[in-house]
């Protein structure tokens, strides 16, 4: 697999991202720092091919009861671990690529490693 050097780990602070285009004419790859762990996603939403990695990094809302109960408590889970596509607001787990809207859908993920002090992403052509 080809590799792309993204930079040093300190160039992407926790909660931040960097979008790289390791090959011309492609959507690119978003590299995310989630709590000092690095993940890479294809910058292409599988729903309608939007620029996924430019969307908001957020969490997901979780309720202990349905809204009709009236006494529900809503909390924010996985804060900073979810990417929301800017086109249609589909949400994906950054670490796994799993879609929260349709669990049959995933965004492509890429291995990230640190080699000689550099963040390196392995990608396929």
Biotite code that builds the C-alpha atoms (Angstrom):
import biotite.structure as struc

atoms = struc.array([
    struc.Atom([0.000, 0.000, 0.000], chain_id="A", res_id=1, res_name="UNK", atom_name="CA", element="C"),
    struc.Atom([1.254, 3.520, -0.730], chain_id="A", res_id=2, res_name="UNK", atom_name="CA", element="C"),
    struc.Atom([1.947, 5.786, 2.228], chain_id="A", res_id=3, res_name="UNK", atom_name="CA", element="C"),
    struc.Atom([1.453, 9.501, 2.724], chain_id="A", res_id=4, res_name="UNK", atom_name="CA", element="C"),
    struc.Atom([3.324, 11.544, 5.348], chain_id="A", res_id=5, res_name="UNK", atom_name="CA", element="C"),
    struc.Atom([0.804, 13.926, 6.931], chain_id="A", res_id=6, res_name="UNK", atom_name="CA", element="C"),
    struc.Atom([3.101, 15.819, 9.304], chain_id="A", res_id=7, res_name="UNK", atom_name="CA", element="C"),
    struc.Atom([4.049, 15.464, 12.934], chain_id="A", res_id=8, res_name="UNK", atom_name="CA", element="C"),
    struc.Atom([1.553, 14.442, 15.618], chain_id="A", res_id=9, res_name="UNK", atom_name="CA", element="C"),
    struc.Atom([1.783, 17.863, 17.309], chain_id="A", res_id=10, res_name="UNK", atom_name="CA", element="C"),
    struc.Atom([0.551, 19.552, 14.101], chain_id="A", res_id=11, res_name="UNK", atom_name="CA", element="C"),
    struc.Atom([-2.942, 18.126, 14.690], chain_id="A", res_id=12, res_name="UNK", atom_name="CA", element="C"),
    struc.Atom([-4.109, 19.026, 18.192], chain_id="A", res_id=13, res_name="UNK", atom_name="CA", element="C"),
    struc.Atom([-6.785, 16.963, 19.989], chain_id="A", res_id=14, res_name="UNK", atom_name="CA", element="C"),
    struc.Atom([-10.164, 17.731, 18.441], chain_id="A", res_id=15, res_name="UNK", atom_name="CA", element="C"),
    struc.Atom([-8.587, 18.983, 15.201], chain_id="A", res_id=16, res_name="UNK", atom_name="CA", element="C"),
    struc.Atom([-8.153, 17.535, 11.713], chain_id="A", res_id=17, res_name="UNK", atom_name="CA", element="C"),
    struc.Atom([-6.051, 17.895, 8.622], chain_id="A", res_id=18, res_name="UNK", atom_name="CA", element="C"),
    struc.Atom([-7.254, 17.060, 5.130], chain_id="A", res_id=19, res_name="UNK", atom_name="CA", element="C"),
    struc.Atom([-4.619, 15.738, 2.763], chain_id="A", res_id=20, res_name="UNK", atom_name="CA", element="C"),
    struc.Atom([-4.808, 14.765, -0.883], chain_id="A", res_id=21, res_name="UNK", atom_name="CA", element="C"),
    struc.Atom([-2.173, 12.068, -1.393], chain_id="A", res_id=22, res_name="UNK", atom_name="CA", element="C"),
    struc.Atom([-3.060, 11.601, -5.033], chain_id="A", res_id=23, res_name="UNK", atom_name="CA", element="C"),
    struc.Atom([-4.334, 14.082, -7.614], chain_id="A", res_id=24, res_name="UNK", atom_name="CA", element="C"),
    struc.Atom([-7.978, 14.266, -8.609], chain_id="A", res_id=25, res_name="UNK", atom_name="CA", element="C"),
    struc.Atom([-9.258, 12.429, -5.551], chain_id="A", res_id=26, res_name="UNK", atom_name="CA", element="C"),
    struc.Atom([-11.368, 13.548, -2.609], chain_id="A", res_id=27, res_name="UNK", atom_name="CA", element="C"),
    struc.Atom([-8.544, 13.268, -0.114], chain_id="A", res_id=28, res_name="UNK", atom_name="CA", element="C"),
    struc.Atom([-8.285, 11.862, 3.375], chain_id="A", res_id=29, res_name="UNK", atom_name="CA", element="C"),
    struc.Atom([-9.165, 13.535, 6.662], chain_id="A", res_id=30, res_name="UNK", atom_name="CA", element="C"),
    struc.Atom([-6.789, 12.802, 9.537], chain_id="A", res_id=31, res_name="UNK", atom_name="CA", element="C"),
    struc.Atom([-8.338, 13.381, 12.968], chain_id="A", res_id=32, res_name="UNK", atom_name="CA", element="C"),
    struc.Atom([-6.893, 13.600, 16.478], chain_id="A", res_id=33, res_name="UNK", atom_name="CA", element="C"),
    struc.Atom([-9.490, 12.137, 18.839], chain_id="A", res_id=34, res_name="UNK", atom_name="CA", element="C"),
    struc.Atom([-8.170, 12.246, 22.403], chain_id="A", res_id=35, res_name="UNK", atom_name="CA", element="C"),
    struc.Atom([-4.560, 11.839, 21.175], chain_id="A", res_id=36, res_name="UNK", atom_name="CA", element="C"),
    struc.Atom([-5.431, 8.890, 18.915], chain_id="A", res_id=37, res_name="UNK", atom_name="CA", element="C"),
    struc.Atom([-5.164, 9.428, 15.168], chain_id="A", res_id=38, res_name="UNK", atom_name="CA", element="C"),
    struc.Atom([-7.702, 8.194, 12.632], chain_id="A", res_id=39, res_name="UNK", atom_name="CA", element="C"),
    struc.Atom([-8.064, 8.683, 8.886], chain_id="A", res_id=40, res_name="UNK", atom_name="CA", element="C"),
    struc.Atom([-11.267, 8.729, 6.845], chain_id="A", res_id=41, res_name="UNK", atom_name="CA", element="C"),
    struc.Atom([-11.936, 9.125, 3.162], chain_id="A", res_id=42, res_name="UNK", atom_name="CA", element="C"),
    struc.Atom([-13.184, 12.659, 2.543], chain_id="A", res_id=43, res_name="UNK", atom_name="CA", element="C"),
    struc.Atom([-16.212, 11.364, 0.682], chain_id="A", res_id=44, res_name="UNK", atom_name="CA", element="C"),
    struc.Atom([-19.566, 10.681, 2.322], chain_id="A", res_id=45, res_name="UNK", atom_name="CA", element="C"),
    struc.Atom([-20.968, 7.367, 1.057], chain_id="A", res_id=46, res_name="UNK", atom_name="CA", element="C"),
    struc.Atom([-24.501, 8.819, 1.142], chain_id="A", res_id=47, res_name="UNK", atom_name="CA", element="C"),
    struc.Atom([-24.284, 11.443, -1.657], chain_id="A", res_id=48, res_name="UNK", atom_name="CA", element="C"),
    struc.Atom([-20.500, 11.879, -2.066], chain_id="A", res_id=49, res_name="UNK", atom_name="CA", element="C"),
    struc.Atom([-20.271, 15.105, -0.042], chain_id="A", res_id=50, res_name="UNK", atom_name="CA", element="C"),
    struc.Atom([-16.977, 16.367, 1.461], chain_id="A", res_id=51, res_name="UNK", atom_name="CA", element="C"),
    struc.Atom([-17.424, 14.460, 4.726], chain_id="A", res_id=52, res_name="UNK", atom_name="CA", element="C"),
    struc.Atom([-14.234, 15.511, 6.522], chain_id="A", res_id=53, res_name="UNK", atom_name="CA", element="C"),
    struc.Atom([-15.074, 19.218, 6.254], chain_id="A", res_id=54, res_name="UNK", atom_name="CA", element="C"),
    struc.Atom([-18.159, 18.721, 8.440], chain_id="A", res_id=55, res_name="UNK", atom_name="CA", element="C"),
    struc.Atom([-18.625, 19.429, 12.136], chain_id="A", res_id=56, res_name="UNK", atom_name="CA", element="C"),
    struc.Atom([-16.867, 17.217, 14.661], chain_id="A", res_id=57, res_name="UNK", atom_name="CA", element="C"),
    struc.Atom([-19.332, 16.609, 17.449], chain_id="A", res_id=58, res_name="UNK", atom_name="CA", element="C"),
    struc.Atom([-20.886, 13.957, 19.656], chain_id="A", res_id=59, res_name="UNK", atom_name="CA", element="C"),
    struc.Atom([-24.254, 12.270, 19.531], chain_id="A", res_id=60, res_name="UNK", atom_name="CA", element="C"),
    struc.Atom([-27.330, 13.045, 21.576], chain_id="A", res_id=61, res_name="UNK", atom_name="CA", element="C"),
    struc.Atom([-28.584, 10.186, 23.767], chain_id="A", res_id=62, res_name="UNK", atom_name="CA", element="C"),
    struc.Atom([-31.869, 10.151, 25.696], chain_id="A", res_id=63, res_name="UNK", atom_name="CA", element="C"),
    struc.Atom([-32.747, 7.769, 28.502], chain_id="A", res_id=64, res_name="UNK", atom_name="CA", element="C"),
    struc.Atom([-36.480, 7.946, 27.624], chain_id="A", res_id=65, res_name="UNK", atom_name="CA", element="C"),
    struc.Atom([-38.439, 8.843, 24.492], chain_id="A", res_id=66, res_name="UNK", atom_name="CA", element="C"),
    struc.Atom([-39.335, 12.539, 24.104], chain_id="A", res_id=67, res_name="UNK", atom_name="CA", element="C"),
    struc.Atom([-43.006, 11.739, 24.650], chain_id="A", res_id=68, res_name="UNK", atom_name="CA", element="C"),
    struc.Atom([-42.252, 10.658, 28.247], chain_id="A", res_id=69, res_name="UNK", atom_name="CA", element="C"),
    struc.Atom([-41.693, 14.267, 29.267], chain_id="A", res_id=70, res_name="UNK", atom_name="CA", element="C"),
    struc.Atom([-39.002, 13.415, 31.827], chain_id="A", res_id=71, res_name="UNK", atom_name="CA", element="C"),
    struc.Atom([-36.249, 12.386, 29.437], chain_id="A", res_id=72, res_name="UNK", atom_name="CA", element="C"),
    struc.Atom([-32.667, 13.340, 30.112], chain_id="A", res_id=73, res_name="UNK", atom_name="CA", element="C"),
    struc.Atom([-30.641, 14.101, 27.001], chain_id="A", res_id=74, res_name="UNK", atom_name="CA", element="C"),
    struc.Atom([-26.864, 13.857, 27.191], chain_id="A", res_id=75, res_name="UNK", atom_name="CA", element="C"),
    struc.Atom([-24.007, 14.253, 24.729], chain_id="A", res_id=76, res_name="UNK", atom_name="CA", element="C"),
    struc.Atom([-22.093, 10.999, 24.193], chain_id="A", res_id=77, res_name="UNK", atom_name="CA", element="C"),
    struc.Atom([-18.861, 10.458, 22.253], chain_id="A", res_id=78, res_name="UNK", atom_name="CA", element="C"),
    struc.Atom([-18.116, 14.185, 22.220], chain_id="A", res_id=79, res_name="UNK", atom_name="CA", element="C"),
    struc.Atom([-15.456, 14.880, 19.585], chain_id="A", res_id=80, res_name="UNK", atom_name="CA", element="C"),
    struc.Atom([-15.732, 11.356, 18.145], chain_id="A", res_id=81, res_name="UNK", atom_name="CA", element="C"),
    struc.Atom([-18.400, 11.913, 15.475], chain_id="A", res_id=82, res_name="UNK", atom_name="CA", element="C"),
    struc.Atom([-18.097, 13.635, 12.080], chain_id="A", res_id=83, res_name="UNK", atom_name="CA", element="C"),
    struc.Atom([-21.255, 15.092, 10.541], chain_id="A", res_id=84, res_name="UNK", atom_name="CA", element="C"),
    struc.Atom([-21.407, 15.444, 6.757], chain_id="A", res_id=85, res_name="UNK", atom_name="CA", element="C"),
    struc.Atom([-22.060, 19.092, 5.857], chain_id="A", res_id=86, res_name="UNK", atom_name="CA", element="C"),
    struc.Atom([-24.444, 18.189, 3.011], chain_id="A", res_id=87, res_name="UNK", atom_name="CA", element="C"),
    struc.Atom([-27.146, 15.999, 4.605], chain_id="A", res_id=88, res_name="UNK", atom_name="CA", element="C"),
    struc.Atom([-25.941, 15.715, 8.229], chain_id="A", res_id=89, res_name="UNK", atom_name="CA", element="C"),
    struc.Atom([-25.261, 12.005, 8.164], chain_id="A", res_id=90, res_name="UNK", atom_name="CA", element="C"),
    struc.Atom([-23.032, 11.127, 11.125], chain_id="A", res_id=91, res_name="UNK", atom_name="CA", element="C"),
    struc.Atom([-20.105, 8.709, 11.267], chain_id="A", res_id=92, res_name="UNK", atom_name="CA", element="C"),
    struc.Atom([-17.848, 7.451, 14.053], chain_id="A", res_id=93, res_name="UNK", atom_name="CA", element="C"),
    struc.Atom([-14.375, 8.771, 13.301], chain_id="A", res_id=94, res_name="UNK", atom_name="CA", element="C"),
    struc.Atom([-12.615, 5.746, 14.822], chain_id="A", res_id=95, res_name="UNK", atom_name="CA", element="C"),
    struc.Atom([-14.543, 3.072, 12.913], chain_id="A", res_id=96, res_name="UNK", atom_name="CA", element="C"),
    struc.Atom([-16.182, 4.796, 9.924], chain_id="A", res_id=97, res_name="UNK", atom_name="CA", element="C"),
    struc.Atom([-19.539, 3.365, 11.050], chain_id="A", res_id=98, res_name="UNK", atom_name="CA", element="C"),
    struc.Atom([-22.576, 5.405, 10.031], chain_id="A", res_id=99, res_name="UNK", atom_name="CA", element="C"),
    struc.Atom([-24.982, 6.340, 12.828], chain_id="A", res_id=100, res_name="UNK", atom_name="CA", element="C"),
    struc.Atom([-27.858, 6.965, 10.392], chain_id="A", res_id=101, res_name="UNK", atom_name="CA", element="C"),
    struc.Atom([-27.697, 3.615, 8.587], chain_id="A", res_id=102, res_name="UNK", atom_name="CA", element="C"),
    struc.Atom([-25.572, 0.921, 10.235], chain_id="A", res_id=103, res_name="UNK", atom_name="CA", element="C"),
    struc.Atom([-25.149, -0.883, 6.895], chain_id="A", res_id=104, res_name="UNK", atom_name="CA", element="C"),
    struc.Atom([-23.095, 2.080, 5.611], chain_id="A", res_id=105, res_name="UNK", atom_name="CA", element="C"),
    struc.Atom([-19.461, 2.871, 6.396], chain_id="A", res_id=106, res_name="UNK", atom_name="CA", element="C"),
    struc.Atom([-16.990, 5.460, 5.250], chain_id="A", res_id=107, res_name="UNK", atom_name="CA", element="C"),
    struc.Atom([-13.596, 4.096, 4.237], chain_id="A", res_id=108, res_name="UNK", atom_name="CA", element="C"),
    struc.Atom([-10.949, 4.242, 6.955], chain_id="A", res_id=109, res_name="UNK", atom_name="CA", element="C"),
    struc.Atom([-7.173, 4.123, 6.563], chain_id="A", res_id=110, res_name="UNK", atom_name="CA", element="C"),
    struc.Atom([-4.448, 2.948, 8.962], chain_id="A", res_id=111, res_name="UNK", atom_name="CA", element="C"),
    struc.Atom([-2.480, 5.730, 10.660], chain_id="A", res_id=112, res_name="UNK", atom_name="CA", element="C"),
    struc.Atom([0.905, 5.163, 12.280], chain_id="A", res_id=113, res_name="UNK", atom_name="CA", element="C"),
    struc.Atom([3.761, 7.205, 13.661], chain_id="A", res_id=114, res_name="UNK", atom_name="CA", element="C"),
    struc.Atom([7.042, 6.471, 11.893], chain_id="A", res_id=115, res_name="UNK", atom_name="CA", element="C"),
    struc.Atom([10.219, 8.373, 12.746], chain_id="A", res_id=116, res_name="UNK", atom_name="CA", element="C"),
    struc.Atom([8.143, 11.087, 14.443], chain_id="A", res_id=117, res_name="UNK", atom_name="CA", element="C"),
    struc.Atom([5.839, 11.543, 11.425], chain_id="A", res_id=118, res_name="UNK", atom_name="CA", element="C"),
    struc.Atom([2.142, 10.721, 11.015], chain_id="A", res_id=119, res_name="UNK", atom_name="CA", element="C"),
    struc.Atom([1.816, 8.294, 8.129], chain_id="A", res_id=120, res_name="UNK", atom_name="CA", element="C"),
    struc.Atom([-1.407, 7.198, 6.413], chain_id="A", res_id=121, res_name="UNK", atom_name="CA", element="C"),
    struc.Atom([-1.544, 4.049, 4.294], chain_id="A", res_id=122, res_name="UNK", atom_name="CA", element="C"),
    struc.Atom([-3.977, 4.398, 1.413], chain_id="A", res_id=123, res_name="UNK", atom_name="CA", element="C"),
    struc.Atom([-5.008, 2.497, -1.664], chain_id="A", res_id=124, res_name="UNK", atom_name="CA", element="C"),
    struc.Atom([-5.069, 3.816, -5.192], chain_id="A", res_id=125, res_name="UNK", atom_name="CA", element="C"),
])
